[in-house]
Amino acid sequence: MKREAKSTLPRNEKKPIEEDVESKSRVTASLERKSLEVDETAGGSCSYASANHSFVLFILRKDRCGLDRESGDSGGPSFFDSAVGSVRTTMAFVSFVGRVLFASIFLLSAWQEFNEYGVDGGPAARSLRPKLEVFSKHVLTNVGAQVPEIEIKHLVAAAIALKGVGGLLFIFGSSLGAYLLLLHQAVATAILYDFYNYDVDKKEFAQLFIKFTQSLALVGALLFFIGMKNSMPRRQIKKKASKVKAV
């Protein structure tokens, strides 16, 4: 009975994956012959067809390699996949180093102001007080709104918190950290770097204007980071993470 059962099975039965590999191999071979014929009779109108044949051959060979890996013919990932993985790892490390260098500006400033804070807020509060008074007068004169009275040392403490927490979150790629740093820059830039209160011929005008433009550059970098972070589709990130776990 066992022999009869075995004899009933067709001898030429093949697995679906092997049949797919052989069929795509035949298609690839035929396209290679066609591409050679096109190259031999090369003309002005044949370059487009040759390019199409080359593209189709690349897709079929890539798909065939994937089928070979599924059927167990290949020992591991292709060279292309490993190269892409190494490039992604390198770029992730470079991006991390860039965020650390960028956030170090705010972290070092927050650390210095924290050490010099004292009872009254330190040198940062003493330099901020006259500038805040002038800024409040400008707002009252031009806009007609009264800036609420806040103790200077509380403003310095808030600035330290924004720069410290925002810088740490920014290092780990958080959008919240970028928003906190952006809030600090939006408030501090207009008050601290008040070049508009000095004449163009004065020395303070040039110094404060340079710092003002540098602060605007930091604002632009933060806006660029937020835009790139929000433009990346989250579904693709989840798919990439699932593929890495599967491998």
C-alpha positions as CSV (number, residue, x, y, z in Angstrom):
1,M,0.0,0.0,0.0
2,K,2.8,2.4,0.8
3,R,4.5,1.8,-2.6
4,E,1.2,2.4,-4.4
5,A,0.7,5.7,-2.5
6,K,4.2,6.8,-3.4
7,S,3.7,5.9,-7.1
8,T,0.5,7.9,-7.3
9,L,2.5,11.1,-6.6
10,P,3.7,12.9,-9.7
11,R,7.5,12.7,-10.1
12,N,7.8,16.2,-11.5
13,E,6.1,18.0,-8.6
14,K,8.0,21.0,-7.4
15,K,7.6,23.5,-4.6
16,P,6.0,26.8,-5.6
17,I,9.1,28.7,-4.6
18,E,11.4,26.6,-6.8
19,E,9.0,26.9,-9.7
20,D,8.9,30.7,-9.3
21,V,12.7,30.9,-9.2
22,E,13.0,28.8,-12.4
23,S,10.3,30.8,-14.2
24,K,12.0,34.1,-13.3
25,S,15.4,32.7,-14.3
26,R,14.0,31.9,-17.7
27,V,12.5,35.4,-18.0
28,T,15.8,36.9,-16.9
29,A,17.7,34.9,-19.5
30,S,15.4,35.9,-22.3
31,L,15.6,39.5,-21.4
32,E,19.4,39.3,-21.3
33,R,19.4,37.9,-24.9
34,K,17.0,40.7,-26.0
35,S,19.2,43.3,-24.4
36,L,22.3,41.9,-26.2
37,E,20.4,42.0,-29.5
38,V,19.4,45.6,-28.8
39,D,23.0,46.5,-27.9
40,E,24.3,44.9,-31.2
41,T,21.9,47.0,-33.3
42,A,22.4,50.1,-31.2
43,G,20.8,53.2,-32.6
44,G,19.2,56.4,-31.5
45,S,15.9,54.8,-30.7
46,C,17.3,51.7,-29.1
47,S,18.9,53.3,-26.0
48,Y,15.5,53.7,-24.3
49,A,14.6,50.1,-24.8
50,S,18.0,49.0,-23.6
51,A,17.6,51.1,-20.5
52,N,14.2,49.5,-19.9
53,H,15.6,46.0,-20.3
54,S,18.4,46.8,-17.8
55,F,15.9,48.1,-15.2
56,V,13.6,45.0,-15.6
57,L,16.7,42.8,-15.3
58,F,17.7,44.5,-12.1
59,I,14.2,44.1,-10.6
60,L,14.0,40.4,-11.6
61,R,17.5,39.6,-10.2
62,K,16.7,41.4,-7.0
63,D,13.4,39.5,-6.6
64,R,15.2,36.3,-7.6
65,C,17.7,36.8,-4.8
66,G,14.9,37.2,-2.3
67,L,13.3,34.0,-3.5
68,D,16.6,32.2,-3.3
69,R,17.0,33.3,0.3
70,E,13.5,32.0,1.1
71,S,14.2,28.6,-0.5
72,G,17.5,28.3,1.4
73,D,19.8,28.7,-1.6
74,S,21.5,31.8,-0.2
75,G,23.5,31.8,3.0
76,G,22.6,35.3,4.2
77,P,21.7,38.9,3.3
78,S,23.0,40.4,0.1
79,F,25.9,42.8,-0.1
80,F,23.4,45.6,-1.0
81,D,21.4,45.0,2.2
82,S,24.5,45.0,4.4
83,A,25.8,48.2,2.8
84,V,22.5,50.0,3.3
85,G,22.4,48.8,6.9
86,S,26.0,50.1,7.6
87,V,25.2,53.4,6.0
88,R,22.0,53.8,8.1
89,T,24.0,53.0,11.3
90,T,26.7,55.5,10.4
91,M,24.2,58.3,9.7
92,A,22.3,57.5,12.9
93,F,25.6,58.0,14.9
94,V,26.5,61.2,13.0
95,S,23.0,62.6,13.7
96,F,23.4,61.8,17.4
97,V,26.8,63.5,17.6
98,G,25.3,66.5,15.8
99,R,22.5,66.8,18.4
100,V,24.9,66.5,21.2
101,L,27.1,69.3,19.9
102,F,24.0,71.5,19.2
103,A,22.5,70.9,22.7
104,S,25.9,71.5,24.4
105,I,25.4,75.3,23.8
106,F,22.3,75.4,25.9
107,L,23.4,72.8,28.5
108,L,26.7,74.6,29.2
109,S,24.9,77.9,29.5
110,A,22.3,76.4,31.9
111,W,25.0,74.8,34.0
112,Q,26.9,78.1,34.3
113,E,23.8,80.1,35.3
114,F,22.8,77.4,37.8
115,N,26.2,77.6,39.5
116,E,26.1,81.4,39.7
117,Y,22.4,81.6,40.6
118,G,22.9,82.4,44.3
119,V,20.1,84.2,46.1
120,D,19.2,86.9,43.6
121,G,19.7,85.0,40.4
122,G,23.3,85.8,39.9
123,P,24.9,87.8,37.0
124,A,22.3,86.7,34.6
125,A,19.5,88.4,36.6
126,R,21.6,91.6,37.0
127,S,22.1,91.9,33.3
128,L,18.5,91.0,32.5
129,R,16.8,93.5,34.8
130,P,17.6,96.7,32.8
131,K,17.0,95.1,29.5
132,L,13.6,93.8,30.6
133,E,12.6,97.3,31.8
134,V,13.5,98.8,28.4
135,F,11.6,96.1,26.6
136,S,8.5,96.6,28.8
137,K,8.6,100.3,27.9
138,H,8.8,99.6,24.2
139,V,5.9,97.1,24.4
140,L,3.8,99.6,26.3
141,T,4.6,102.5,23.9
142,N,4.2,100.7,20.6
143,V,1.6,98.0,21.4
144,G,-0.2,99.5,24.4
145,A,0.1,96.3,26.5
146,Q,1.6,96.0,29.9
147,V,4.2,93.3,30.5
148,P,3.3,91.4,33.7
149,E,5.7,92.0,36.5
150,I,7.8,88.9,37.3
151,E,10.8,88.6,39.6
152,I,14.0,88.5,37.6
153,K,15.3,85.4,39.5
154,H,12.2,83.5,38.6
155,L,12.8,84.3,34.9
156,V,16.4,83.1,35.2
157,A,15.3,79.9,36.8
158,A,12.8,79.3,34.0
159,A,15.5,79.9,31.4
160,I,17.8,77.4,33.2
161,A,15.0,74.8,33.2
162,L,14.1,75.4,29.6
163,K,17.7,75.1,28.4
164,G,18.6,72.1,30.6
165,V,15.5,70.0,30.1
166,G,15.1,71.0,26.4
167,G,18.8,70.3,25.7
168,L,18.6,66.8,27.3
169,L,15.4,65.9,25.4
170,F,16.8,67.2,22.2
171,I,19.9,64.9,22.4
172,F,17.6,61.9,22.3
173,G,15.7,63.3,19.3
174,S,12.6,64.5,21.1
175,S,10.4,67.1,19.4
176,L,9.4,68.4,22.9
177,G,13.0,69.3,23.6
178,A,13.2,71.3,20.4
179,Y,10.0,73.2,21.3
180,L,11.3,74.1,24.7
181,L,14.6,75.4,23.2
182,L,12.6,77.3,20.6
183,L,10.4,78.9,23.3
184,H,13.6,80.0,25.2
185,Q,15.1,81.5,22.0
186,A,11.9,83.3,21.1
187,V,11.8,85.1,24.5
188,A,15.5,85.6,25.1
189,T,16.4,86.8,21.7
190,A,14.1,89.9,21.7
191,I,15.0,90.9,25.2
192,L,18.7,90.2,25.6
193,Y,20.0,91.2,22.2
194,D,18.4,94.6,22.0
195,F,20.5,96.1,19.2
196,Y,17.5,98.3,18.3
197,N,18.1,100.4,21.4
198,Y,21.5,101.6,20.1
199,D,22.7,103.8,17.2
200,V,24.4,102.1,14.3
201,D,27.7,103.9,15.1
202,K,27.8,102.5,18.6
203,K,30.0,99.5,19.4
204,E,27.2,97.8,21.3
205,F,25.0,97.8,18.1
206,A,27.5,95.6,16.2
207,Q,28.0,93.2,19.1
208,L,24.4,92.7,19.9
209,F,23.4,92.5,16.2
210,I,25.9,89.6,15.7
211,K,24.5,87.8,18.7
212,F,21.0,88.4,17.5
213,T,21.7,86.9,14.1
214,Q,23.4,83.9,15.7
215,S,20.3,83.4,17.9
216,L,18.2,83.5,14.7
217,A,20.4,80.8,13.2
218,L,19.7,78.6,16.2
219,V,16.0,79.2,15.8
220,G,16.2,78.2,12.1
221,A,18.0,75.0,13.0
222,L,15.4,74.1,15.6
223,L,12.6,74.8,13.1
224,F,14.4,72.6,10.5
225,F,14.6,69.8,13.1
226,I,10.9,70.0,14.0
227,G,9.9,70.1,10.3
228,M,12.0,67.1,9.4
229,K,10.8,65.2,12.5
230,N,7.1,65.8,11.6
231,S,7.5,65.1,7.9
232,M,8.8,61.6,8.4
233,P,5.9,59.1,8.1
234,R,5.4,57.1,11.3
235,R,4.2,54.1,9.5
236,Q,7.4,53.6,7.6
237,I,9.4,53.9,10.9
238,K,7.2,51.2,12.4
239,K,7.7,49.0,9.4
240,K,11.5,49.4,9.5
241,A,11.5,48.5,13.2
242,S,9.5,45.4,12.6
243,K,11.8,44.3,9.8
244,V,14.9,44.7,12.0
245,K,13.2,42.6,14.7
246,A,12.4,39.9,12.2
247,V,15.9,39.7,10.9
